[in-house]
Amino acid sequence: MSSSLLNSERNLPRDPPLTAVGEAQIKELGAFFRSLPKNEQPQLVVSSPYTRCVRTAIPVVEGVECPLVIEPGLAEWFAPVWPENTGAHGTPPSGEHVANFFPQVDTSWTPLLYPDPLGETVEDLHHRMYECLRRIDARCKKLGVERVLIVSHAASIIALGRMLLGGGRYGEQKSYPVLAGTASVSKYVAENCGANEDELRWVQAYNGNTSFLQGGSQREWDFSFVPENITEHGLGLHWEDVYLPENPRLIFKARSRL
């Protein structure tokens, strides 16, 4: 494995750091959120455990003074493992582990789910992201949190946006063009859509906003970059996964293997 893809300090594969451009962008991102009216700033930031996402989140939480928590369910997308004799993908760490390297992380948040270590199809990813968001929403309601910033990866953010707009139905929104350039921001708002107060639908207030970035939108990605039947090798049969959850029920099994 390329050394640029292995974070040896954290024993986390496929975890490259931010580039110099990325480091500049996250400062601009932090300034953007700091410039928002107080009633529009996030009350909580929930991030993927990967280094580039945590680094992206830190200027935001330092600027708006809100907690930063880690959710493994927001981790990067890895395609189904093939051949089968190549092992599995690495499990993303929890906030407890990430806080050893980023003391800004609040460790009171316990993981809601983990991605399938044997990988996911594109459709599987969409369902995982919707379920993760559903659980985040339920927990935030208990915490009294109304405005949440989710920091994740291009594929995950696109899947999340599509499933929100489609009400959890993959088929209806699977081609919707959610923009996901680096350090871009999309905003989703829940609106009442019926006589019952619980009847809500999500609308997109803005899509992949980068107006606050000096260099504009960069490194945009979408699912057209990969074949729909994409697979990839696991980390090897002898890979020791130190972050596997103690409770296997937290692993969100890909529907393609149910």
Buried (B, 14 or more C-beta within 10 A) or exposed (E): EEEEEBBEEBBBBBBBEBEEEBBBBBEBBBEBBBEEEEEEBBBBBBBBBBBBBBBBBBBBBEBBEBBBBBBBBBBBBBBBBBEEEBBBBBBBBBBBBBBEBBEBBBBEBEBBBBBBBBBBBBBBBBBBBBBBBBBBEEBBEEBEBEBBBBBBBBBBBBBBBBBBBBEBEBEEBBEBEBBBBBBBBBEBEEEEEEEEEEEBEBEBEEBBBBEBBEEEBBBBBBBEEBEEEBBBBBBEEEBEBEBBBEEEEBBBBBBBEE
